[in-house]
Structures are given as structure tokens and as C-alpha cells.
Amino acid sequence: MALLEINNISLSFGGLKAVDAVNIRVNKGEIVSLIGPNGAGKTTIFNILTGIYRINTGDIFFKEIAIHNKVSQEIVKLGIARTFQNIRLFRNIRVIENVLIGSHIMAPYGFFDTVFRTRRYRESERENTVKVMRLLKDVGLLHRAHDYAADLPYGEQRKVEIARALATGAELILLDEPAAGMNPQESKELLRFILSLRDRGYTILMIEHDMNVVMNISDRIYVLDYGKLISEGLPREVSNDPKVIEAYLGGITDAQNKQS
């Protein structure tokens, strides 16, 4: 069974069918991209997967556990975390503090422990700090641990946001347009970074408009248009699918990309 199984899901807002009978499979250790024009339903699917929206029909399984009726906190605890198209860091606190926020979802202490700084709270925070420093080292941000998030270049801010998602203990990371706003050099570095996450055992489901990133990083691709899946397969197969070319790629085929 796949790590994530999305089975025939649909969601309507009034008379608008935002997601229409969509099926997606993500296997452990894969990088899978979800692409399509603006308004195709991509972010809606991410909001469904993270418990923000409830589907009308279908079901979703993560590690063989049904998640389509669970709330966001339960889904994060099971091992799914996400980033957003617009970076959502606390800009006026330090990098390590931003990433520690992600680890608090799994904290073994409660409100009482936090208010009174109990022994359980202090020990847990020490352990979390050690884990987060190790994580920052793994993602190449250890030297930025005590810098304010606002002082980091855009590409490093994006890595901090991804590190915060990893700090939840997630196995499946949902990346919502991670290359948005990046220059070509930052996009190239991001590509290497995401590949390194896969090499360390993470599974990635990604929304992305940068076709250079998508075609060079994805194991498989799903294409949405008006809430429906119109194509799926390997990057080469999808990039040469006439339906995809018409709906999204603007007539740019894989062969044309090679010539440019």
C-alpha cells in the first residue's frame, strides 16, 4: 500500500466543484509533484490533506490510517506537515526558535508544565533544542541558528520553513510552491536541498509552477485542470501529453526545452 492514498475525492463550494473525483498515490521515498494552472485545485487538495477542508466524497489514507475526517493537529501527529506559498516565519525571533515551534506539536507536557516551568517542561525543551540543532546542521543552517529570521536571504528563509515542518517529526512533507519568488540560483539550490531530503528518507508531495524544478526533481507528476486530473506519469510522459501542453505548459514540449 502507498504511504498516501487519495481515493476518488471530491469537494464542492456551493455550485463550484473545486476537486472532482481525484486519485493520487504517493509511495514512501518519492518526490511527487502536483501541477496545473492557477485555480486548478492544487492548494485545495493540500488544505484537504491537512484537515482544513472536509471532502464531500472519497477517502484518504496515510500509512493505512483514514485521515479524511481528522483535524489538523491529529494529522500532523500522524506524520504530515506542510509549508505555504507565502513564507510564514516569525520574522522577529531567531531561527532556532522558529524551528522549535514545529517540535512543540509532539511535546509531552501540557499547559500547567509550561506556565510553571516544571521539570518535565525543562527536560523536554532541552531535548528538543538538541534535536533542532542537529536538524539545522543537517539542512545546512546551523550557522544561522541564532540569527533573526528576517535577516536571512529569501532562499534560507524557505529552508527554515521546511526545517520547521521537519521538526514536527513528519514523514510526508507537503511543499506549496517552494520555489516561488526565488531567482534561478536559489531555485537550483532548492532543488538540491529537496533531493537531499529524499536521500534522508523523507517523502515529498509538491505543488510547483517552476517547470525546471518540477521536471528535474519529480519521480512522478499529477496534472490538475479545473479540479480534475488530466494526466499523470513520469516527467517525460507528462511534458509531452497534449492535454497538459494545452492546459498548462503553453505548447512547450520536452523536446523544445532541450533545444533552448
Secondary structure, DSSP 8 states (H G I E B T S, - for coil): --SEEEEEEEEEETTEEEEEEEEEEE-TT-EEEEE-STTSSHHHHHHHHTTSS--SEEEEEETTEE-TT--HHHHHHHTEEE--SS----TTSBHHHHHHHHHGGG-S--HHHHHHT-HHHHHHHHHHHHHHHHHHHHTT-GGGTTSBGGGS-HHHHHHHHHHHHHTTT-SEEEEESTTTT--HHHHHHHHHHHHHHHHTT-EEEEE---HHHHHHH-SEEEEEETTEEEEEE-HHHHHT-HHHIIIIITT--HHHHHH-
